[in-house]
Amino acid sequence: MNLEKEFLGESLTQTERLYLNGLTQHDGYKVLVKLMDEACRIATQDVMKLDPEEDKYESKLKARSQRARNIAEFSVAILKSIKGNIEVSKQFKENEDNDRTSPATN
């Protein structure tokens, strides 16, 4: 499964989506994004630090590359899903507002 292409949280309620929106407005959200970026950077550096002349280089390269990829995919999936759920929430709100302002048809 490629998490970058997945939309997480399809089953979230409107209230939960509003919580995510509030989370992005909080100063701590920027710190969370920064921590995710740092985790990706550290994992990538760990791959780059490998010495091709080391014993078991190929297996270490494979394992560290996969770890870096997993961290990056997870981070992207979470951030994209937060944005996606916020967009769904806004669309839901707009539809709800339109329903209230539109005359009822019988």
C-alpha positions in Angstrom: 0.0 0.0 0.0 1.3 3.4 -1.0 0.3 5.7 1.9 1.0 8.8 -0.2 -2.0 7.9 -2.4 -4.3 7.0 0.5 -6.8 9.3 2.0 -6.9 8.5 5.7 -10.0 9.3 7.8 -12.8 8.8 5.4 -14.9 7.6 8.3 -14.2 10.7 10.5 -17.2 12.6 11.7 -17.7 16.3 10.9 -16.8 17.1 14.5 -13.5 15.2 14.2 -12.7 17.0 11.0 -13.3 20.3 12.7 -10.9 19.2 15.4 -8.3 18.6 12.7 -8.9 22.1 11.4 -8.5 23.5 14.9 -5.2 21.5 15.2 -3.8 23.2 12.2 -4.5 26.6 13.7 -2.6 25.8 16.8 1.0 26.9 17.1 2.0 23.4 18.0 0.9 22.1 14.6 3.9 23.9 12.9 6.1 22.1 15.4 4.6 18.8 14.6 5.3 19.4 10.9 8.8 20.4 11.7 9.3 17.2 13.7 8.1 15.1 10.8 10.4 16.9 8.4 13.3 16.3 10.8 12.5 12.6 11.1 12.6 12.4 7.3 15.8 14.3 7.1 17.5 12.1 9.7 16.4 8.9 8.1 17.7 10.1 4.7 21.0 11.1 6.2 21.2 7.7 7.8 21.1 6.2 4.3 23.7 8.6 3.0 26.1 7.9 5.8 26.5 4.2 4.8 29.9 3.3 3.5 29.8 1.1 0.4 32.9 -0.7 1.6 31.2 -1.8 4.8 30.3 -5.4 5.4 26.6 -6.2 4.6 26.3 -2.8 2.8 23.6 -4.0 0.5 21.3 -5.3 3.3 21.9 -2.2 5.4 21.2 0.1 2.4 18.0 -1.8 1.7 16.8 -1.6 5.3 17.7 2.0 5.9 16.2 3.1 2.5 13.0 1.3 3.4 12.9 3.0 6.8 13.4 6.4 5.2 10.7 5.7 2.7 8.3 4.5 5.4 8.8 7.6 7.5 8.4 9.9 4.5 5.2 8.1 3.3 3.7 8.1 6.7 4.4 11.8 7.2 3.0 12.8 3.8 -0.1 10.6 4.3 -0.9 12.2 7.6 -0.4 15.8 6.4 -2.3 15.2 3.1 -5.1 13.5 5.0 -5.4 16.3 7.5 -5.7 18.8 4.6 -8.1 16.5 2.7 -10.4 16.1 5.8 -10.4 19.9 6.3 -11.5 20.3 2.7 -14.2 17.7 3.1 -15.3 19.6 6.3 -15.4 22.9 4.4 -17.5 21.3 1.6 -19.8 19.8 4.1 -20.3 23.1 5.8 -20.9 24.9 2.5 -23.5 22.3 1.5 -25.1 22.6 4.9 -25.3 26.4 4.6 -26.7 26.2 1.1 -29.4 23.7 2.3 -30.4 26.2 5.0 -30.6 29.2 2.6 -32.2 27.4 -0.3 -36.0 27.4 -0.4 -37.4 24.0 0.2 -39.0 22.3 -2.8 -42.0 20.1 -2.3 
